[in-house]
Amino acid sequence: MSGPKRERRQERIAVALEYTGEAPRVTAQGRGALAEEILRLAEAHDIPLQNDRDLVEVLAKLPLNQEIPAPLYRAVAEVIAFAYLVKGRRPGSGGAPDRGGD
């Protein structure tokens, strides 16, 4: 007879990116409690979060402050575009809200 099934919860992983118009960089990364703190700080500062475990696994292997390698540009660009969309902004606007009507 077997006991109740236990769901195995995956360890949390978090990666923070910085994009200033040049190649994006990994600025923070962590697992477990450190990942929870990164996520808490992001939420406290109203930084959009996106959940893509496969991408985070790859980005977490990069050294801090390293530019994102070219093969990851498209995936990271989608994350950055999502963040701009959520914040109602657009790249190249100096962080100004998108007023539409280009």
Beta strands, then each sheet from edge to edge (+ up, - down):
strand 1: 13-18
strand 2: 25-31
sheet 1: 1+ 2-
end
